[in-house]
Amino acid sequence: MENTTNYAVGLDLGTTKIVAIIGRYNEQNKIEILGIGKAKSLGIEGGVVNNILQTVNSIKQAVEQAENQAGLKISTVVAGIAGKHIRSLQHSDYITRDDAEAVIDESDINNLIGNAQKLTMLPGERIIHVLPQKFKIDGQENVKEPIGMAGGRVEANFHIVVGHIGSIKNIHRCIQNAGIEENLITLEPLASAEAVLSQEEKEAGVVLVDIGGGTTDIAIFKDNIIRHTAVIPYGGNVITNDIKEGCSIIERHAEQLKVRYGSAWPGENKETEIVSIPGLNGRPGREISLKKLSQIVNARVMEIIEQVFLQIKKYGHEEPSQKLIAGIVLTGGGSQLKHIRQLVEYVTGMDTRIGYPDDKLAQGSPPELKEPMYATSVGLVMEALRQDITMTNAGSNIHPSEEKIEQNAVEAPLNNAEETTMQPPEEKPENQAEEKSKARFQYFDRILNSIKKLISDDLN
């Protein structure tokens, strides 16, 4: 039987959509997608669960689609967390070793991290991540890898990510109520960074800005170390709401306007450029000035960018040792807003590019997953695979379903629920029939291997 511990599941609990992805690393160390499920996100606002029942139903819908497509049963996931309740802080700690001549090993680092995890937080808060930044051994500073060295006093600086206990518990509760036995939670910008940033960018210094539906998440890297994280409580949905209020139209039309005609750059359109919006229930349609639209969009995007730049300044990017040579990488659905890259460069004066997760995906992956709006989802799969390697309980993330899987399960279509997207319609892959045939072959090959293994075990 195949070693199912190589598979992993990422669950992206976004404000606009919930995505479940089953994946594994192939021989080229790329993520091979085995199944994907999507559902409209109901019950989550600004990255925070505000309706348990609706969120559970959306998770179930996404998970079932992914299971049917992959022919596998999900039991463990790594889920993302964001929201305005997230904050970060810097902390230093140390341990004193009994034998200064003994080699420092992983248990010493775990003891050091354990000390940091005991740090007293504000009432109602819980530590989500304790991320080592740099070490000091017996006074020797800037040690990047202490394992293998010797010393009596081991010190470390940590970047600690903290969240609200209630929000964390609600995410766990929703996942468990959806029938998933175990789940781990990770900060969403860390997952997105894994999907779209290169090691060279992390080494040179880079700002990851993930503009989602409910929040804008920030992660700053320098010397391959996470230096700063932040969550801004504004995202693409706020822009949509501004258009809705400013143009006196319904939310669906506001979203369509933003996707098709919205521009972050002021003065992009002329006064004479007008688009018609259908009226409601036979009422006359409305005419919207695209110049007014761009002014509304620009005002909100400028606010988001200024908040991002404030976090970059808080990190101290002007210090020579903290320069961010690789600039800014925008990802998430909001990064596809027209001219947003140019506006970010204009405001910050930093080189900016759009981050796509396609470099981390294997050939033949669904085209939609290569778009920025799925960066967090892909990154969560990568984090799930990493956790599966390092977790001591080493349980499989997914296991073959005990129920009979119909032959057409691998062809199950994705949910067609409406989503907040900022991209043109997807093109159908030319070799779609070939991919389906290959998927069937791999599926039945797994079943055949399973039968052979059972027979072999009985004979032995």
N, C-alpha and C positions, 0 to 999 in steps of 0.2 A: 504493500500500500504506500501511496505517496506520503511524504513527511508533511503533514498538514501544519506543523508549527511554522513553516515558511510563509504561511498566508497571514494576512492581517486585515483589519477593518477600521476605516476612519469614518467618523460620524460628525458632519458639519452641521451644527445647530444654528443656522443663520436667521436673521430677522425676516428675510424674504423667502428663503428656501431651506429645506433640510435635505442633505445629501448623504447617502451611505455608499461607500465604495469598498469593494473587496479587491485586494491586490497582492502581488508578491514580486520579489525581485527575480528577473530572468538572468540568463547567463551573461548578459552584457551589463548587469547591475542597473537595469532600468526597471521601472515599475510596470508590470504587466497587469492590466485591468481585467479581472474575471467577472465582475458584476457591478452594476451601478443602479441605484434607486434614487428617485427624487420625489419630493412632495412639497406642496406649498406650505410655508411655515405659518402655522396658526398657533397663537399662544405665546409667542416670543416677541418682545419689543426692546430695541436697544441692546440686544444680546442677553436679555434677562427674561426668564420664564415668568409670565403673568397669568397663565392658564394651564394648569397641569393636564387636564383631560384633553384639550385640543393639541397640546404638544405631544402627548403620548400617541394620539391617533396619527399625527403626521409622521412621527418616528416609525411607527408600525408600518405605515404605507411605504416609506422609503426603504426600510429594512427588508420587507417582504419582496419588493421588486428586485433588490440586489440578490437576495437568496435565490429567487426563481431563475434569474438570469445566470447565476454561477452554478446552480445545482448544489448549493451548500447551505448549511445552517449556521447562522451567526450566534456566537455565545459570548464574545468579548469584543469591545470596541474601545478606541481612543477617541474621545469627544473634545471639541474645542470649547473654550470659555472666553468671553469678552464682557464688555459692559462698563458703565461708568463707575462701578464699585471697585474695579481693579486699580491697584496702585503698586508702586515698587519703591524699594529703599535699598541703601547700601549698608552692609554690616561686616565687621571684622571679628574673627574668632581664632582660637588656637587650641592645640592640645600639647601636653608634655609627655613624651614617650619614656618608658622605663629604661630602655636600652638604646642609647644614642648611636651605637655602632650598627644596630640592626637596620636592614633595608626597609624603607618605607613601602608599604603595600596598600592594596585597595581597602583593607579593613581600617587602616589609619585615616584614609580620606573619608570613609563612611562615618567614622567616629566624629570627624571634624564637621561634616555636614549635619550629623545628628545633633551636635551642639547648637548649630545655627537654627535648626528646626525647633529648638526649645525656646527660641526668642519670644518674649511676651508681646503679643499684638494688642491692638485696641479691642475693646469689647465688641463681639460680633464678627471678628475677622479671623481668617485662617490662612496659613501659608500654603501657597499652591506650588511654587518652585523655589528651590535654593540652588542658585547657579554660581559655581566657583568662577572667579575672574583671574586672580593671580595668587601665587603662594610665596611664602617667605620661610626659609629653613635656616634656623640658627643665625638669623640676621642677614642671610643672603637673599636679596630681593629679586623680584621679577622672575621667579621660577615658574615656568609654564607647565612642566610635568614633574611632579615630585616623586612619583612612583619609581623606585629603583635607586633613589638617592638615600643618604643616611643623615640622621640628625635627631636631636633631642626635642626641640621645639618646632612645631609645624604650625604656621599661621596662614590664614587665607582671607581674602576679601570676597564677599559674596554679593550677588545681585539677587534680592529676594522679592518675589512677586506674591502679593497678598490679595485676597478677595473676600467678599462677604459670605459668611457661613451659610446663611439662608439661601443665597443664589447657588452656591456650590451644591448644597444638599438637594435643591429642587432639580438640578440637572441630573444628579445621580438617581433621584426618585423617578423622574420621567423615563430614564433609560431602563431602569429595573422594571417599572410597570409595563414597559413595552415588551417584556419577556427576555431581556438580555441579562445574563447572570452576573457578569462582571464588567466594570468599565473604569477607565482611567481618564483623567481630565488634564489637558494641557492648554497653555495660553495660545490663542489663535495666531497672533503675529509671529510667534516662534515657529509654528507649523507652516505658515505662509512663506517665511524666510527660507525654510528648508527646500521648498518647492521652486523658488524663483531666483535665489541668490547663488552665486558661485563662490567657491572658497577664496578666489582671488579678490572678489569684492569685499568679503568679510575681513580679509587680511588688510586691505587698503583702507577700509573704513567706509561704511555705507548705511543709509537710512532706508529701512523698509516701511512703506506707507501702504497699508491695506485698507482701501475705502470700500466698506461693505454697505449693506442696506441700513443698518441701525447705528453702526459705530465706525470710526476710523482708527485703526490700530497701528501703533508705531513700535519698531524695534531697531535699535542702533547697534551696529557691530564694529569692532576695531580690533585688529590683531587676532582675528578669528575668535573673539570673545564677545559675548553679549554685554553691552555697556549700559543700555538704558531701554526701558519699555514704558509705554503709556497708552491709554485708551481715551480717545476724544468722543464724547457722546453725540456726534453728528455723523451722518452718512448720506447715502443716496436718497433714502426715504424723506429726509428733511428737505432736500432740493425739490423732490416731487410735491411735497406738501406746500412749499412756498409757491410753486407754479399754480397749484390748485387754488390757493387763496388769492394770489395776485391776479389770476385770470378768471376767477369765479367759474371754474369748471370742475367736473368730477375727477376723482383720483385716477381712474383708468385713463382718461384722456390726458391728464397731466403727465402720467408716466410715458405715454406714447409720444407726447410732445418733447419731453426731455430726451428720449432715446433717439428720435428721428431728427429733431431740429435743434436740440439744445447745444449751446456752445459756452465754454467757460471764458472765452475771450470777449471783452466788452467791445461794442461797436462792430461786431462781426457782420451784422445784418443792417440793411437800409430800412428806412421808415416805410417804404412802399412794399416790402416783402411781408406778405400776409398768408396765413394758413387758416383754412376753414375747419371748424369743429362741429360735428353733427349735433343737432338739437335733441333733447330728450322727449320721448313720447310724442313725436310729431311737432314739437316746438321748432321755431326757426333756429338754424345753426348760428354759431358765433364765429367771428373773425378775430384771430389773434395776431398781433404784430410780432414778427420774429425778433425785431429789435428790442421790444419790451421783454420778450422771453429771455434773450441773452443777458439783459440787465438783471433780471431776477436770478438767473442761474449764477451769473458772475458774483453777485453779492454774497450768496451763500458759500460758493466755492472759495472765495477770498477769505471768508471767516474760517473755513476748515484749514486752508493753507497757512494762515497766520497762526493758528493754534499748533499746527505741525512745526512751523518754524520756531515757535516759542519753546517747544520741547527740544529741538535741536540746539538752541541757544542754552537751554538749561543743562544739557549734556556738556557743553563747553567746547563746541567744535572750532572755535577760533584759537584755542591753544595749539601751539605747534605740534605737540605730541598727540593731540586728539583730532587732527584734521581728518575729514571724511573725503578721501581722494576719489572714491567711486561715486560720490554724489547720492542721488535719491533714486529709488526704484519704486514705482507706483504699481499696485496690483489691486485685485478685487474688481467688482462690477463697476464701481465709480471711476476707475482708471480709464474706462473706455469712453468717457465723456469727451466730446470733441474739444480739442485745443487745451485740455487740462495740463498736458505735459509742458506746453509752452508757457502757460501761466505760472506753473510751479517754478520753472527756471527763471522767469522774470522776477518773481517775488523773492526767491531765496538766493538767486545768483549761483545755484549749484546745478551741475549736469544732472539730467533726469532722463530716465528711460522707463518704458512699460515692461513689467515683469510677467512673462508667460511660463507656465509650468511644463511646456512641451519638451524641454531638454531632459526632464527626469522621467518621461513616459516612453514606454516601448513602442516600436512601430506597430501600427494597426490599432492603436488606442482610439476610442471614440473621439472624433474631432472636437466636440464641445468641451471636453476636459482639458484641451490645450489653451483655452481662453483664461484670461486673468480672474474671472469670477469663480473659477474652480481651484485657484491656487491653495486656499486653505484646505479644501477637501483632499487634494493630492498630498499636501504636506502632512495631514493627519494620518494618512495611510503610511507614509514614510516613518512617522513617529511611532506608529503602532508596530511596524516591523522592527524598529530599533528597540522598543520596549520588550518585544517578544524575545529578542536575543539576550537581553540583560536581566530579565525578570527571573528570580530564583525558582518560582513555581513552574516555569517553563510549560505551562498548559497551552494547548493549541488554541489559537484565536478563533478558528472555525473548524467545524467537523462535518463529515458527510451527513446529509439529512437521512433520518431513519425512514422517512416517508418516501414513497415511490415518486420519482421525478419524471414528469412527462417529457417525451422527446422534444417537444417544442418549447420547453422551459427556457432553454438558452436563447430563444428568440423572443422572449417576452418583451413587449415594447415598454419604454419608459413612460412614467406618468406625464400626461400632457397638461398638467396644471399650469396656470399662468405663472410666469416668473418675471422678475425685474431684470431684464437683460439690456445690454447696450451693444449689440452686435448684429450684423446682418444674418439672415436665415442660413442655417448650416447647409453645406453641400453634402450630398450622399456620397460615401466612398465608392469608387469605381469597382472595387473588388469585394463588395458587400457579400455577394453570394459565396465567394471563396472563403471569407472570414467565418460565415455561418457554418459552412461545411467543416472547416478546421475546428471550430468550437465543438461541433457534434463529435468529431473524431476524438478530440482530447477528452471529452466527457466520458464516452463509452470506454476509452482506453483506461481511464481511472477506475471505472467499475470492474473491468477485466483484471486489472492489477490487484484490486481488492479481493476478488474471488480467489485468484492464485495464491495470495498471501494467507487467506483463511484455510485453504486446503493444505498448504505447506505447514501451517501451525498445527493442524489436526494430526498430520502424519508424524510430526516430531513429538 
